[in-house]
């Protein structure tokens, strides 16, 4: 998607993808990774997700990456956090406690930043990208994470022909294909959530599964 697409959605308040609670699947499966408390955890296309607060509460150093300055500013203001702000070649860095969000293009982050992340939590990034961008994203981001990284990926699986994304349907075959060069992606949960997503029902979607993957660097 073009950057302006997402910036406009934040400006217009069309952000139904934002959850007003911590993701239960994150709380259930993140502890199974066994990451040390002080691990740096990447949250790509972070928006103003409350999941970042939860990860920070687990003792992690959270690194969010988000294109929209409005989303970043709302995250800190809505959670009563006063960030220090500085600029770099990557964008504007907003830092409060053990949460840092870089306001900028995630494709401009390089190994100097990404290799410091031994954890990754992806609920909103992969499913936000069209087919043509997903392989590039997986290689650029996951291919440059720490060699021993571990993470949780959450996707959606529904008949794509029944609804235009985003969020897009990303089937397991594609996940295995775009991650196989550098990572292992094992399904640890799949569940039908159509009855909990009325907007999908309204648009004629007949099946909707959420799929949780455990990710780690391929040996």
C-alpha positions as CSV (number, residue, x, y, z in Angstrom):
1,X,0.0,0.0,0.0
2,X,1.1,3.6,-0.6
3,X,2.1,5.4,2.6
4,X,-0.6,8.0,2.0
5,X,-3.3,5.3,2.2
6,X,-2.4,4.7,5.9
7,X,-1.7,8.3,6.8
8,X,-5.1,9.3,5.4
9,X,-6.8,6.6,7.5
10,X,-5.2,7.9,10.7
11,X,-6.1,11.5,9.8
12,X,-9.8,10.5,9.1
13,X,-10.1,8.3,12.2
14,X,-10.8,5.2,10.1
15,X,-8.8,3.0,12.4
16,X,-11.2,0.1,13.2
17,X,-8.2,-2.1,13.2
18,X,-7.0,-0.6,16.4
19,X,-8.0,-2.8,19.4
20,X,-9.0,-1.2,22.7
21,X,-7.6,-4.0,24.7
22,X,-4.5,-6.2,24.8
23,X,-4.6,-9.1,22.4
24,X,-5.6,-12.2,24.3
25,X,-3.6,-14.5,21.9
26,X,-0.5,-12.4,22.7
27,X,-1.0,-12.9,26.4
28,X,-1.6,-16.6,25.9
29,X,1.3,-17.5,23.6
30,X,4.1,-14.9,24.2
31,X,5.3,-16.6,27.4
32,X,5.9,-19.8,25.5
33,X,8.8,-18.1,23.7
34,X,10.9,-17.9,26.8
35,X,12.5,-14.6,25.9
36,X,14.6,-13.0,28.7
37,X,12.9,-10.0,30.2
38,X,15.3,-7.4,28.9
39,X,15.0,-8.6,25.3
40,X,14.4,-5.9,22.7
41,X,11.1,-6.7,20.9
42,X,10.1,-5.3,17.5
43,X,6.5,-4.4,16.9
44,X,6.2,-3.5,13.2
45,X,3.5,-1.2,11.9
46,X,2.7,-0.6,15.6
47,X,0.0,2.0,15.3
48,X,-1.0,2.9,18.9
49,X,-1.4,-0.7,20.0
50,X,-1.9,-1.4,23.7
51,X,0.1,-4.6,23.1
52,X,3.2,-2.5,23.4
53,X,2.3,-1.6,26.9
54,X,1.8,-5.2,27.8
55,X,5.1,-6.3,26.3
56,X,6.8,-3.5,28.2
57,X,5.1,-4.7,31.4
58,X,6.8,-8.1,30.9
59,X,10.1,-6.4,31.2
60,X,10.9,-6.1,27.5
61,X,12.4,-3.1,25.7
62,X,9.8,-2.4,23.0
63,X,10.7,-1.0,19.6
64,X,7.7,0.0,17.6
65,X,7.9,1.1,14.0
66,X,5.0,3.3,12.7
67,X,4.5,5.5,9.7
68,X,1.9,7.8,11.1
69,X,3.1,10.6,13.4
70,X,-0.5,11.0,14.6
71,X,-0.7,7.4,15.7
72,X,2.6,7.7,17.6
73,X,1.5,10.9,19.3
74,X,-1.9,9.4,20.3
75,X,-0.2,6.3,21.8
76,X,1.9,8.4,24.2
77,X,-0.8,10.9,25.0
78,X,-3.6,8.4,25.5
79,X,-1.4,6.4,27.9
80,X,-0.2,9.4,29.8
81,X,3.4,9.0,28.7
82,X,5.7,11.9,28.0
83,X,8.2,10.9,25.4
84,X,11.6,12.3,24.7
85,X,12.0,12.9,20.9
86,X,15.1,12.9,18.8
87,X,15.7,12.5,15.1
88,X,17.9,10.1,13.1
89,X,18.3,8.8,9.6
90,X,15.5,6.3,10.5
91,X,12.9,8.9,11.5
92,X,11.7,10.5,14.7
93,X,12.4,8.4,17.8
94,X,9.8,8.8,20.6
95,X,11.0,7.3,23.9
96,X,9.3,6.9,27.2
97,X,10.6,4.3,29.8
98,X,11.3,1.1,27.9
99,X,9.1,1.9,25.0
100,X,10.5,3.5,21.8
101,X,8.6,4.1,18.7
102,X,10.4,5.1,15.5
103,X,8.1,7.3,13.3
104,X,9.2,6.4,9.8
105,X,9.3,3.8,7.0
106,X,10.0,0.4,8.3
107,X,11.8,-0.4,5.1
108,X,14.4,2.2,6.0
109,X,15.4,0.3,9.2
110,X,18.6,-1.6,8.6
111,X,20.6,-4.3,10.3
112,X,22.1,-1.8,12.7
113,X,18.6,-1.5,14.3
114,X,16.9,-4.8,13.4
115,X,19.7,-7.1,14.6
116,X,19.3,-5.7,18.1
117,X,15.8,-7.2,18.3
118,X,15.7,-10.8,19.6
119,X,11.9,-10.8,19.7
120,X,9.2,-9.7,17.3
121,X,5.4,-9.4,17.6
122,X,3.5,-9.0,14.4
123,X,-0.3,-8.7,14.6
124,X,-0.9,-5.9,12.2
125,X,1.9,-5.7,9.7
126,X,1.9,-8.7,7.4
127,X,-1.9,-8.6,7.0
128,X,-1.7,-4.9,6.2
129,X,0.5,-5.4,3.2
130,X,-0.7,-6.5,-0.3
131,X,0.7,-9.6,-1.9
132,X,3.4,-7.8,-3.9
133,X,5.0,-6.3,-0.7
134,X,4.7,-9.2,1.7
135,X,7.8,-11.2,0.6
136,X,9.9,-8.0,0.5
137,X,8.7,-7.2,4.0
138,X,9.5,-10.6,5.4
139,X,13.0,-10.7,3.9
140,X,13.8,-7.1,4.9
141,X,12.6,-7.3,8.5
142,X,12.9,-10.9,9.6
143,X,16.0,-11.5,7.6
144,X,17.8,-8.9,9.6
145,X,16.6,-9.7,13.1
146,X,19.0,-11.2,15.7
147,X,20.2,-14.7,14.8
148,X,18.4,-16.2,17.7
149,X,15.2,-14.2,17.4
150,X,11.8,-15.6,18.4
151,X,8.4,-14.2,17.8
152,X,4.7,-14.4,17.4
153,X,2.9,-13.8,14.1
154,X,-0.9,-13.5,13.9
155,X,-2.6,-13.7,10.5
156,X,-6.1,-13.8,9.0
157,X,-7.3,-16.5,6.6
158,X,-10.5,-15.9,4.7
159,X,-11.6,-16.1,1.0
160,X,-9.8,-13.1,-0.4
161,X,-12.2,-12.9,-3.4
162,X,-15.1,-12.1,-1.0
163,X,-13.5,-8.9,0.4
164,X,-10.8,-6.4,-0.6
165,X,-8.1,-5.9,2.1
166,X,-6.6,-4.6,4.2
167,X,-6.5,-6.6,6.3
168,X,-5.5,-9.2,3.8
169,X,-5.9,-12.9,3.9
170,X,-2.5,-14.6,4.2
171,X,-2.7,-18.4,3.9
172,X,-0.3,-20.8,5.4
173,X,1.3,-21.7,2.0
174,X,2.3,-18.1,1.5
175,X,3.6,-17.8,5.1
176,X,5.8,-20.8,4.6
177,X,7.0,-19.5,1.2
178,X,8.0,-16.0,2.3
179,X,9.6,-17.0,5.6
180,X,11.4,-20.2,4.6
181,X,14.7,-18.6,3.5
182,X,15.4,-17.5,7.1
183,X,12.8,-18.5,9.5
184,X,10.7,-21.4,10.8
185,X,7.0,-20.6,11.1
186,X,4.9,-23.2,13.1
187,X,1.2,-22.9,13.5
188,X,0.3,-23.0,17.2
189,X,-3.3,-21.9,17.1
190,X,-6.1,-21.6,14.5
191,X,-9.6,-20.5,15.4
192,X,-12.8,-19.3,13.7
193,X,-13.5,-15.7,14.7
194,X,-16.2,-14.8,12.1
195,X,-18.9,-14.4,14.7
196,X,-16.7,-11.9,16.6
197,X,-16.0,-9.7,13.5
198,X,-19.4,-8.2,12.3
199,X,-17.6,-6.0,9.7
200,X,-16.4,-9.1,7.8
201,X,-19.9,-10.6,8.0
202,X,-21.4,-7.3,6.6
203,X,-19.0,-7.5,3.7
204,X,-20.1,-11.0,2.8
205,X,-17.1,-13.0,4.1
206,X,-18.2,-16.6,4.7
207,X,-15.2,-17.9,6.7
208,X,-12.6,-16.1,8.9
209,X,-9.9,-17.8,10.8
210,X,-7.1,-16.2,12.9
211,X,-3.9,-18.1,12.8
212,X,-1.1,-17.8,15.3
213,X,2.5,-18.7,14.4
214,X,5.6,-19.2,16.5
215,X,8.6,-17.9,14.6
216,X,12.3,-18.5,15.1
217,X,15.5,-18.3,13.1
218,X,16.0,-21.3,10.8
219,X,19.0,-23.3,11.9
